[in-house]
């Protein structure tokens, strides 16, 4: 935003100097507050920094083990070219990963011959070499406490995977999958969080800073009757506490409530022997449900008189109820028309630790950002809300098909226009 760092107590001098060099090379990253004045930008900036820092740290903590095991699986595939990937993944998890965390390595003797010491002599240097890059064991405790200490090991893994990819350019089937060191930023329209401070800056309303005052601030601006709260006291007395924070994308808004933790109660585990035949016939409708490759489920239900009915819902039907595929096709057409598809597919890869490739990716991204921001303005928020409604609608219809047949098996519930279309199609087919 063109502002200088005043307090350097929480930021190292090398980071500040590095950013100055980066800003000099790419001046378009500076957002001028003089040309684009923003009310209460400091609160928005601090909230964005928290979100960004959390994203970067979680990217390391949540993906480190999975990526290390994948790298070890790639290295094991060279030693055991005839073994399936599933067994190699299990060997990497049970043996190699346990060495890295100083755990208890387990050799899968039923699948891998222990006598072949030559292979073990090839595996141990891989684990020891990777362990030398780690200053502390990559346990969950240390990953959560100091995620930045594991970045050098990830950089080495990415560098070696890049070498494997260059060696196997001609054979794409054996080419390993690379990954980026840091999260890839999205140019799509995003949600923003509005807390009590931000709401005061936007609306010019005041709050005394207490929980009751912040709730009163939100209650005076938003209609909480939509959530079943008829008065301010109902919100304050509710067990589901309002967190005085909302998330919005300009079209829809999410009000964040925190639920009270449920007390654990002893539950009675019932089996089939716990019910008599009369109770089953009176209170239950037994059915068998099976999953399929192209079907969400296939259910066989027994009605009175011994009549069997088979109900199923295919994946294509679920997508039709959802409507997300239709909207995705519409977005793809808009991308092609605006030339955005060419930009998104023509990016240099960010899955690298090579500085030249990284600089090329950053430079290309900064050139394309204005066009991407103009395309991904507020209109995708409408589609996002419709996708949310579509997921709710498809889940409800799938449940109705299983329970009572839904619209698919009950003609009375079907749309009259749809029935007319089907009738006309049958007539046309019969005439042909």
Number of C-alpha atoms within 10 A of each C-alpha: 12 11 9 8 8 6 7 9 7 6 10 9 11 9 10 14 11 11 12 14 12 12 14 12 11 14 12 13 14 12 12 12 13 9 7 9 9 11 12 14 14 11 15 17 12 11 16 14 12 10 12 14 11 11 14 16 18 16 15 22 22 14 10 21 17 11 17 20 20 20 22 23 23 22 19 22 17 10 15 15 10 8 14 10 15 10 14 24 20 16 22 27 21 18 20 28 22 18 19 21 16 13 14 13 17 14 16 15 9 7 11 15 12 13 9 9 10 10 15 13 10 13 18 14 11 14 18 14 10 17 19 11 15 18 11 15 17 23 17 14 11 14 21 15 12 13 20 13 17 20 16 14 18 23 16 14 21 23 17 15 22 21 11 18 18 11 11 14 11 10 9 9 8 13 17 16 14 21 17 14 19 15 15 10 8 8 17 14 18 16 16 15 18 19 18 22 18 19 22 17 14 13 10 9 14 15 18 10 12 9 15 15 15 23 22 19 21 22 17 12 11 9 12 16 10 8 9 10 15 12 11 15 12 11 20 16 9 12 13 14 15 19 15 22 19 19 16 15 19 14 14 12 14 12 14 14 14 10 11 10 8 6 6 6 6 6 6 6 6 8 7 8 7 8 10 9 9 9 10 12 12 8 8 9 12 12 15 11 15 11 12 12 8 10 15 17 18 16 17 16 17 14 13 8 6 8 8 12 12 14 18 22 20 16 15 13 16 20 15 14 19 22 18 20 14 11 15 13 11 11 14 13 13 14 17 11 10 14 14 18 14 11 16 13 9 10 14 17 14 20 20 21 17 13 9 10 15 16 13 14 17 16 14 15 18 13 12 16 15 13 14 20 13 10 19 17 13 16 13 17 20 13 16 17 14 16 18 12 14 19 17 13 15 18 13 13 20 22 12 15 18 20 14 12 19 18 15 18 14 11 12 10 11 13 10 11 9 10 12 11 11 12 12 12 12 12 11 10 9 8 7 6
